[in-house]
Amino acid sequence: MPLPFDNSYVRDLPGFYQRCPPVTVPAPLLLFFNRGLAEELGLPLIGAEDDALAAMFSGNALPECAEPIAQAYSGHQFGQFNPQLGDGRALLIGEVIDRHGRRRDIALKGSGRTPFSRRGDGKAAVGPMLREVLIGEAMHALGIPTTRALAVVATGEPVYRERPLPGAILTRVAASHIRVGTFQYFAAHGTDAQVRRLADYAIARHDPGLAESENRYLEFLRVVAERQAELIARWMHVGFIHGVMNTDNMAISGETIDFGPCAFMEAYDPAAVFSSIDEMGRYAYEAQPRIARWNLARLAETLLPLIADDEGRAIELATEVIDGFMARYQWHWLSGLRAKLGLAGKVEHGDSVDTALGESWLDLLHAQQVDYTLAWRRLADAAEGNESPLRALFPGQPGLDRWLERWRVRCAAEDADAGVGRCRAEAMRRINPWLIPRNHRVEEALSAASEEGDLAPFGRLLNALGRPFEEDPANSRYTEPAPDEFMREFRTFCGT
C-alpha cells in the first residue's frame, strides 16, 4: 500500500542513523486507528481493511517508499550523561507533508531490536502503547503541542517484563524526532561539521525563517528555548507531570514526547512525583521549568562552536539566552494564569498583582489539598455568581473568603459592564478543563485492555478525553478524583 513519503532525514543526514527493518510479528491485530489524524496527514487509508492496516502498522508489510531507520542520540538521564542511547525500540519509517503543509514523522515504537537496543528486546506491551494514545490525544484536545498516536497493533506474542504481557506496536506521529540528545550525540561522537549539518537541517525543517539570520544558530537556540518555555507553562497550567525530562525526551520542535511515567496531578502539590524511578524528585511538578532550563543549557553547549569562533564570546551569547529562559517561562505562565483566573491584565502594576493573586490561590489549594482541575473549573462557576460548587471543595476554610474578595476586587478593576461575569465564566471554561486523564481511570482502561482484552473502557475514556472542556453528564465519572488510597500508592513506569 503506497504512502506519500518524502524521507528528508534519510536523504539529508547520512551517518545520523542506522538502517534497520522491523521484526516480523506472528498475528498482528489492529487495536486502534486514528482516522482523523490519518485524514489530517493526507494518508490514503480511510477505506483500508483492518487486516491491511494491522500488517502495515506492525511493520509486517511496510508501505512503498518506507525507509526504516533507528536514529542516533545521546542523553542526560537523571543528570547523568549516557553517550549512546538512540532508538532502541523505535524506527522512523518515513515522513509525509500533511494537509497544512507541515512535515511530519511517522515512526514505529516497539518494533524490535535495533543497533541501539543495549541488550533490550526492542518490544513494547499493550498497556503502555495504549497509554500513549490516551495521554497524547488528551494533550492534543487540551491544546498542548504533542506527538500523537496514529495506530496501535497487538503483535500476537508476549513480551517479558516482571511477568508476560501482551505485545503491541505504536505508530507515533511527530513534527520530528530531533531531540536535545540528538545534538549531544554528534557533539560527543562527531565533528563540528556534523553538528552544523544537523542544526542546518533542523532550522530548514522547523524554523526556515532563521536561515538568513546574522547568527542563525544563536537564534535557533533562542526559538527552541521559547517553544519550551511556552510548552512547560502549558503543562503546569493543567497539572501535567512528564516524569522523565531527560535530554533525550526534549524535542526541539516543542512537542511533548514520550508518555511513560507521566501523570496528571490531582490534589495540588508542587512537589508531586509519580514516576517509580524518580526517587529524588528531580522531575517533580514544580521542578519542570528549572529542568527545562538545564536541558536547554546542554543544547547550548553543543552549539557553542557554531555560535561564535571565539569560545568566550559564544558562551556569553548562549548564556544570555539560557539566563533569559525563566523570564520567558514566567511570561507564558502568567499569561496562562490570567486566562485561568478570568483576567485580561488591564491594571496598573498588573504583573506583580496577578502573580501574587495566583500564587496565593495555589497556596490555598496546597494547604487544603484541593483537586487542582476541579478548583479551577469551579472558580468559573464563582465568576458567574454560583460559589457553592467551589465552596464544597474548601469545607470550613476562611482563607477562601479572603482570597475571593481579593479576586473580586481584581476582576472589578477591569470590568466595564454588568454582563461581564457570564462572559468571564465562559472564557474561563474554555481554558480550564472539566476533564483530564484521571490516573485511576487510565489504569482501569489499560488493565481491561491488557488483562482481559476488553477495549471498551479504553474507547469510552478516549472519547471523553477528546472533549475536555465540555460538561457532559454522561462523562461525569471521568471527572471524579481518585480515592486517596489509590493516589497514595500510585506509581508510573517508563513502559519499557
N, C-alpha and C positions, 0 to 999 in steps of 0.2 A: 504494500500500500504506500504510494508516494506521499511525502510531505514536503512543503516548500522550504527546505532547509537552505541556509546560507551560512556556512560554518567559518566565520571570520577568525575565531580564536585559533582553530587548527591552521588556517591559511596564513595568518599574520604572525603567529608566535611559535614557530617550530622550536623544539627544545624546551618548551614550557609545560610539557605534558608527556604522558606515556600512552600509546595506543593500547587498548585492552578491550576484548569482547566481553559482553556479559555472559554469565554461566547460563546454561540451558536448565530450565526448571521442568519438573515432571508433569504437573497438572495445573496450569495457570487458570485462575478463576477471577473474573472481574468483580471486585467488591465495591468500587466507587469510580465514577467517571464524572468529571466536572464539565458538563455540556456547555454551560455559559462561558466558562473560560476557554474551551475549545473554539467557540464561535469568536470570542474576542481575539484569539490568536490567529484566526483565519484558517484553521485546520479543517480539511475536508473529511471530517469524521462523524458528522452528526447522524448519518444513516448507517454507520457501520454496525455490524453484529457484535454482540458482547464477546464472542469467542475470538473474533479478529482483533478487537481491542485488547483482550487479555493476552493474546500472543504478542502483540506489538509492545505493550507496556510491561510485559515480563522480560523483554529482551529476546524472546524466542524467535521472533520474526520482525527484526528491526526494519523500519521503513527505508526505502531507497534514499540514498544520499546521507544516511546516518554515518557519522564517523565517531564511534565511541572512544572517548579518551578519559584518562584519570589525570586530573590537574595536580600540579605540584604546589605545595605551600608549606610553610613552617608555622610556628605559633608559640606565643607565650600562654601556657596553660597554668592558671592559678599563679601567675607571676614567674613561672619557670620556663625558660626558653627550650623548646624542642625543635632542633634544626630541620628535622624532616618528618612531616606529617603527610600531607597530601590526601587525595581521595582514596580512603581505604575501603570504602564500600559504595562508592558513588561513581557514576560515569556521566559525563556530558555527552549526549548523543547528537545534539545539533542545536542550531539557532534558527529562529523564524523572525520575520518582521510582521508585527501584529497589525490589526486594522487601524491603529492610531499611528502607525509608522515607527513604533518602538521596537528595537531589537530585544528579543527575549531568549534566554537559555531554556532548553528542555533537557532535564537530567534524570537519570535513574538513581535511586537510593536503595541499597540492599541487594544489588545485582551481582554480588560475589566478589571474590578476591581480586585485588589489583596489585601492581608492583609496590603500592604504598600501604598494604594491609597490616604490616607489622604483627604478624602471627595471628591476626584476626581471621574470621571466616568470611568477612565481607557481606554478611547477610543481615536481615532485619526481621522483626516479628510483626504480626498483625497489629497488636495494640499500639506500639509506638508509631507505626506508619499512619494508622487512623487518627492518632493524636495530632500528627502534623496537619491532617485535613481540618480537624475541628478548630485548632488554635489559629492556623493560618487563615481560614475563612472567617473566623471571628474577628481577627485583626483587620482583615480587609473590610468587613462590614462596619467596623468602628472607624474606618478612615485612616488607619495607620499603615504606612508603607511596609510591605511584607512579601516574602516569597509565598507562592500558593501551590496547592496540590492539584494536578490535572487528573491523576488516576492512582488507584491502589489495586494491586493484583495479588491474590493469595497464590503461593507457589506450589502448594500441594505437598510440601515437605516440612519437617520440623527444623527449627533452629534450637541449638542447645545453649542455654544460659544456666541459671541455677536449676532450671528444670526445662524439659522440652516445651517449646512454644510453636504455634503455627506460623510458618514463614510468610513474608509478604515483601513486595517491592513497591516503593512510592515513585511516582513521576512528579518531579518538582519543577516549577517554572519560576525563573528569577530574571531580574533585569541584567544580571550577570552573576557569576560566582567568584568574581575577583575579590579577594579579602585583603585585609591588612597583612595577614600571614603570607599571601602570595608575594607581596613586595619583600617581606622579610626573607623568604626563601632565596630569592635571587640576589638580595644584598649579602646574604651569608654564603651562598654557594657559587654565585655567578660573578658578573662583572658590572661595572657602572653602565656599560653599554646595554646590558640586558635589562637592568632596572629602568633605564631610559626608554628602551623599547616597550616595556610593559606600561610605563607611565604614558607614553605617547598613544598606545592602544587604548588605555583606559580613558584618556582625555577625548580621543576621537569618538569613543563609544558613548561616554556619559556626559561630557562637557565640551562639545566641539567648539563652542564659543570662546574657549580659552586658548585655542591653537595659535592665535595671533597676539596673545598677551606678551608683554615685555618679559615677564618671568612666569611662564605658564606652569611650571612645577610648583612654585610657591602658591600661585592662585589655585592650583589643583588641591593642594593641602588645605587651603582655606575653604573651598567649597565642600570638600569631604567633611571637614570639621563642622561646617554649617549644617549639613544634612544630618550629621549625628546629633548635634545639639537639638535640632527640631525633633528627631526621632525619639531620643531619650525623654524629652519633655512630654511627648505624647504617651510613651509608656507610663510615665509617672502619673499622668492625668487619669488613667484608667486602672491603676494599681497593678500593672503588669511587672512581673519579676522574671527576667530572662533566665537567670540561674547559672549560666556558663558563658560569661562575656570574655572568653579568651580571644586573643587577637585573630585567630583563625575563624572566629564566629562573628567578626565585624566586617560587613560587606561595604565596599567603598561606594556602592550605589545608594546607600542609606536605607536599604530594606532590612527588616527583621529577618534573620535567618537562623534556622535550627531551633526546634521546639522540644528538645528532650526534657531537661529538668525545669522547664518554665512553669509558672503558676500565676494565678490572679489572686491578689491579696483579698481577704475578706475583712475581718476586724482590722482596723487601721493600726499598723505597727511599722514605723520606719525601719526597724531592724529585722523585718521579716525575711526569713530564709527558708526555702523548702527543699533545695537540692541536697540529696543524700551525700554528695561528695564535697559540698562547700562547708566544711567543718568549722572554718574560721570566719565565715560570714563575709568573705571578700566580695561576693556579688549580691549582697543584701539589697533590698529595695532602695534604701537611702544612699547606697554606695554607687549606684549605677552612673550618675553623672561624673563622679570622680574617676571611675574605671574607664569610662569613655574617653576622658581626657588622657588618662595614662596610655590607653591603646593608641590614641592619635599621636602621642609623643613617640611611640615605637614606629609608626608610619613615617613621621617626620625624620627620624634617624636614617631611614632608608633613602630618603630623597635629598639629603644634605649635599651629596656630590653634584646633584643636578641643579640645586637652587643657586649655588654660587661656587666659583672656583676656589675662593678663599674660605677655608673651613670656618674660621671665626665669624665671618660675615654670614655664612649660611646658617650657622647656629643662632645668630642674633635674629635673623629674619624668621626662621622657623619657630623660635621660642616666642616671638611676638604673637604668632598665630595660636600656639598652644596655650599661652598665658591668657589669651582672649577668649578661650573656649567657654569658661564658666560664665562670663558675662553674656555671651550669646545664648548659652543654655538658659540662663536666668531670664533673658528677654522672652524666649519662647515659652518658658514655664509660666511667667507672669501673664503673657498674652492668653494662654490657655486657662489659667486660673481665673482671670477676669471673666472669660466666657462662661466658665463653670459657675461663677458667682452671679452671673447675670449683669455684669458691669461693662461699661464702654470705656472707662478710663478717662472720663472728661472732668477731672477735678484738679485743682492745684496740688502739687506735690503728690500726684496720684500714685506713682510707683511705690513710694515708701508707705503710704497709707494702705494701699491694696495688698502689698506684701505682708504687712503686719496683720491685716484683717484675715488674709488667707492662712497665714501661719498659726494664728490663734484659733482658727476653725479646726485646723489639723491637730493642734494640741488638745482641743476639746474632744475630738474623735478618739485620739490616742488614750486620753485619760479614762474615757468610758468604754474603750474597746468597741466602738460603734462600727457597724459594717460600712466600709468605705463607699461602695457603689450605692447602697440604699440611702445613705446620708445625703449624698449629692442630689439624688433623684427627689427625695422628699423635701429638700430645700427649694426645689422648683415649685412644689405644692405651696410652700410657705410664701413664695413670691406672689402667688395668686390669692393669698389670704387664708389658705387652709393649712394651719400649723399642726393639726392633730397627728397626721402620719409621721411628721418629723419628731414631735414630742414623744411619740411612742418609742422612739429609738433611744431617748435620753430620760429614762424614768428618774424623777426626783432630782434633776440636775439643774440647780440655779444658774450655773455658768452658761447654759444655753440662752436663758433670758437676756443676760448681759450681752452676749455676742449678737443675738438677733437685733437688739436695739442698735448696736454699732452698725450692723449690716443695713438696717432700715435707714439710718441716717445717711450712710454712704450712698444707698440707692437713691434717696431723695435728692441728693446733691446733683444728680444728672437727669432726674425725671422732669418731663415737660408737660405731661397731660395725665388725666385720671385713668386712662386706659393702659398705661404703661405696664402695670402689674401683670396683666394677662400676656402682653407681648413679651415681657421679661421671662415669664414662666415657660412660654412656648419656645423661646430661644434657648433656655436652659435645658429643656427636654431634648433639644436637637443635639446637644453636646454632652450631656450626662446620661450614659446608657442606663436603661432599666434592667438589662440582661447582659451578663458576661458568662464566660465558660466557668461556672462554679465547679470547683475541683471535685466534689463528690459526684456531681452529675457526669462529668467527664469520665471519671473512673468507673462509674456504673455502666456507661455506654460501652467503654472499651472492654470491660470484663465480660459483658454479654456477648460482644463480637468475638473475643478471643477464646473464652472458655466454653461458650455454648453455640458459637456460630450464628448468633442472632444479631442481625444488623438493624433491626427495627429501632431499638433505643438510640443507636448512633444516628440513624436517619432523622428521627424526631428532634434530637438535640441539634443536629446540623441545621435543620430547617429553622429552628427557633433562633439560633445564633446569627442567622442571616438578617434578622430584624431587631437589632439590639435596642433601638430607641422607641419601639412601638409597644405600648402596653396592651398586650393581648391576653385576656384571661385564660385562654387555652394554654398559654405558656407560663403561667404563674408558678408552677412547681420548679421551674428552672431559675427563678429569682430568689428562692429561699436560701439563706445562708446554710452552710454545712453545720451539722451538730458539733458542739465544742469538742467532744471526744474524738471525732473524725479529724478535726484540724490539729489537735494536739499530737496526733500520731502521723499526720500526712507528710509523706516524703515523695519527692520526684526523682527520676532517674534519667540517665543520659540516653537510654534506649538502644545502646549497642549490644 
